[in-house]
Amino acid sequence: MPNLIQTPKLQLESDCEIAWIIADNPARMNALTAGMWKALPHLLAEAEGDDAIRVIVLRGAGERAFSTGADISEFESARTGEKAAEYDSLNHAAFSTLSACTKPTISMIHGFCLGGGLGLALATDIRLADAKAEFSIPAAKLGLGYNARWVRPLLAAVPPSRAKEMLFTGRRFKAAEAAEMGLVNHVVEGRNLEETTRVLAKEIAANAPLTVRAAKQVVDEITRHPETPDMAALDAVIAACLNSDDYAEGRRAFLEKRKPHFQGR
């Protein structure tokens, strides 16, 4: 009999203008191994470098989990003592690369979204969840310190009191409560989640890429540096939109009463 055990992996699939990055470890609820954390920045770079890709979507394989976070079975060998800092650096590289993407990113969240899985979701621009999704940061239940660098995207999504509640209790929040606190943008019935995500991604992809990227940069810069945003850099990206071929195409399309065909330049 052949060995049918599947190696946990991240995979990148392209569907016209949408890139799907899929956590494929269903036997462990799409938990992320060290190898998967290490692969994410490379897959993101591949999607960023493909001019045909307009939107990047993260999801888990199947419908039981987006991701239950870092694979705890590796902690004893890879996340103790001196190795803990090395493992955290893999996490941080994944989070920071995802946060720094210039293309819009969406998390499509089926089922469990826990720990590092929630950290990844928070690093994306938009989060859609099915009605049965559950969210938590269980660090307090493991005795694990939650890295301060990963709290910033949490605070960008929810008020400080809610962030403290999540971190202090480690409990799981249902989808409706997650939406109420701002953790997710929309809650969708499970059978409609993929199609809703696809429709949203296509709606974004149909718009002028330079304008979408400028909007993303503006929001991120003002959110991350509210007291000292780099206004010169933000003015430059807005000016680039005004001087672009896409802006000329948008004006022509409006006058000709047709849909514009944007090229991202």
C-alpha positions in Angstrom: 0.0 0.0 0.0 1.3 3.5 -0.8 1.9 6.0 2.0 -1.3 8.2 1.9 -0.1 10.6 4.6 -0.3 14.1 3.2 2.6 16.5 4.0 1.3 19.7 5.5 1.9 22.6 3.1 0.9 26.0 1.9 -0.2 26.1 -1.7 -0.7 29.0 -4.1 -3.4 28.7 -6.7 -4.2 31.4 -9.3 -7.7 32.0 -10.6 -7.5 34.8 -13.2 -6.9 38.0 -11.1 -7.2 36.2 -7.7 -4.4 34.4 -5.9 -5.6 31.8 -3.3 -3.0 30.9 -0.6 -4.3 27.8 1.1 -3.2 26.2 4.4 -3.4 22.5 3.7 -3.1 20.5 6.9 -6.6 19.2 7.4 -5.5 16.4 9.7 -4.5 19.1 12.3 -7.2 21.6 11.4 -4.8 23.5 9.1 -2.3 24.1 11.9 0.8 25.9 10.6 4.1 24.0 10.8 7.4 25.8 10.9 7.8 24.9 7.2 4.4 26.5 6.4 5.3 29.7 8.2 8.6 29.8 6.3 6.9 29.3 3.0 4.3 32.1 3.4 6.6 35.1 2.6 7.8 33.3 -0.6 4.2 32.6 -1.8 3.2 36.2 -1.1 6.2 37.5 -3.0 5.2 35.3 -6.0 1.6 36.6 -5.9 2.9 40.2 -5.5 5.2 39.8 -8.5 2.5 38.5 -10.8 1.0 41.5 -12.6 -2.1 39.5 -13.5 -3.0 39.1 -9.8 -5.1 41.9 -8.3 -6.3 40.4 -5.0 -4.8 37.8 -2.6 -7.1 35.5 -0.6 -6.0 33.4 2.4 -8.1 30.3 3.4 -7.8 26.9 4.9 -8.3 23.6 3.1 -11.8 22.2 3.6 -14.5 23.9 5.8 -13.6 22.9 9.4 -10.9 25.5 10.0 -9.1 28.6 8.6 -6.2 27.7 10.8 -5.8 26.7 14.4 -2.5 28.5 14.5 1.0 27.2 15.1 1.2 23.4 15.2 1.5 22.8 19.0 3.0 19.3 18.4 6.2 21.1 17.3 6.5 23.3 20.4 8.5 20.9 22.5 11.2 20.6 19.9 11.0 23.9 18.1 9.6 26.5 20.5 11.4 26.1 23.8 14.6 27.6 25.1 16.9 29.3 22.6 14.8 27.9 19.7 11.7 29.9 20.8 13.1 33.2 19.4 13.9 31.5 16.1 10.4 30.2 15.8 8.9 33.6 16.7 11.0 35.1 13.9 9.3 32.8 11.4 5.9 33.9 12.7 6.9 37.6 12.6 8.3 37.3 9.0 5.0 35.8 7.9 2.9 38.4 9.6 5.0 41.4 8.6 5.2 40.2 4.9 1.5 39.8 4.8 0.9 43.2 6.4 3.3 44.8 3.9 1.6 43.4 0.8 0.8 46.2 -1.7 -2.1 44.2 -3.2 -5.4 44.0 -1.2 -5.7 40.8 0.9 -8.8 39.0 2.2 -9.2 36.2 4.7 -11.9 33.7 4.0 -12.6 32.1 7.4 -14.4 28.7 7.7 -14.6 27.3 11.2 -11.8 27.7 13.7 -9.5 30.7 13.5 -7.2 30.5 16.5 -3.9 31.8 17.7 -1.5 32.4 14.9 -4.3 31.7 12.4 -6.1 34.7 13.8 -2.8 36.6 13.7 -2.7 35.9 9.9 -6.3 36.9 9.4 -5.7 40.2 11.3 -2.8 40.9 9.0 -5.1 40.9 6.0 -7.2 43.9 4.9 -10.7 42.3 5.0 -12.0 39.3 6.9 -15.1 37.3 5.8 -16.3 34.5 8.2 -18.9 31.8 8.1 -21.6 31.8 10.7 -20.0 28.9 12.6 -16.5 30.4 12.8 -14.8 30.7 16.2 -11.9 33.0 17.1 -9.5 33.0 20.0 -5.9 33.9 21.1 -5.2 31.0 23.6 -1.7 32.2 24.7 -2.8 32.6 28.3 -4.0 29.0 28.4 -0.5 27.8 27.2 1.6 30.1 29.4 2.9 31.6 26.2 3.7 35.4 26.0 1.9 36.9 23.0 4.4 39.0 21.1 3.8 42.7 21.3 4.4 43.1 17.5 1.3 41.0 16.9 -1.0 43.0 19.1 -0.9 46.1 16.8 -3.1 44.5 14.1 -5.4 43.3 16.8 -5.8 46.8 18.1 -6.4 48.1 14.6 -9.5 45.8 14.5 -10.9 46.0 18.0 -11.0 48.4 21.0 -8.3 47.9 23.7 -10.8 46.5 26.2 -11.8 43.8 23.7 -8.2 43.0 22.9 -7.5 42.7 26.6 -10.6 40.4 27.0 -9.3 38.1 24.3 -5.7 38.0 25.6 -6.7 37.7 29.3 -9.3 34.9 28.9 -8.1 33.0 25.8 -11.7 32.1 25.3 -13.4 31.5 21.9 -15.6 34.1 20.4 -18.4 33.1 18.1 -18.8 34.7 14.7 -21.6 37.1 15.6 -19.6 38.5 18.6 -16.5 38.7 16.4 -18.4 40.8 13.9 -19.9 43.0 16.6 -16.5 43.9 18.1 -15.0 44.5 14.6 -12.8 41.4 14.3 -14.5 40.4 11.0 -16.1 42.6 8.3 -19.0 40.3 7.4 -20.5 37.0 8.5 -21.9 34.7 5.8 -23.6 31.4 5.8 -21.0 28.7 5.2 -22.4 27.5 1.9 -22.1 31.0 0.5 -18.7 32.0 1.9 -16.5 31.1 -1.0 -18.8 32.7 -3.6 -19.2 35.8 -1.5 -15.4 36.0 -1.1 -14.9 35.5 -4.8 -17.5 38.2 -5.7 -15.8 40.7 -3.3 -12.4 39.9 -4.7 -13.6 40.4 -8.3 -15.3 43.7 -7.4 -12.0 44.9 -6.0 -10.0 43.5 -8.9 -12.2 45.4 -11.4 -11.2 48.7 -10.0 -8.0 50.7 -10.8 -5.1 48.9 -9.1 -3.1 52.1 -8.4 -6.1 53.7 -6.7 -6.8 50.6 -4.6 -3.1 50.3 -3.6 -3.0 54.0 -2.7 -6.1 53.7 -0.5 -4.5 50.7 1.2 -1.3 52.6 1.8 -3.1 55.7 3.1 -5.2 53.7 5.6 -2.3 51.6 6.8 0.1 54.6 7.2 -2.5 56.7 9.2 -3.5 53.7 11.3 0.1 52.7 12.1 1.4 56.2 12.6 -1.5 58.4 13.6 0.6 61.1 15.1 3.3 61.2 12.4 2.0 59.8 9.1 4.4 60.3 6.1 2.1 62.7 4.3 4.7 63.4 1.6 4.7 59.7 0.6 0.9 59.6 0.7 0.7 62.7 -1.4 3.0 61.0 -3.9 0.9 57.9 -4.3 -2.2 60.0 -4.8 -0.4 62.1 -7.4 0.7 58.9 -9.2 -3.0 58.0 -9.6 -3.9 61.4 -11.1 -1.0 61.1 -13.6 -1.8 57.5 -14.5 -3.1 55.9 -17.8 -5.8 54.3 -15.7 -7.2 57.7 -14.7 -7.3 58.7 -18.3 -9.1 55.4 -19.1 -11.5 56.0 -16.3 -12.5 59.4 -17.6 -12.9 58.1 -21.2 -15.0 55.1 -20.0 -17.3 57.4 -18.0 -17.8 59.7 -21.0 -18.3 56.7 -23.4 -20.7 55.0 -20.9 -18.8 51.8 -20.7 -16.8 49.8 -18.1 -13.2 50.9 -17.8 -10.4 48.5 -18.5 -7.6 49.3 -16.1 -4.0 48.2 -16.6 -2.4 49.2 -13.3 -0.3 51.9 -14.8 
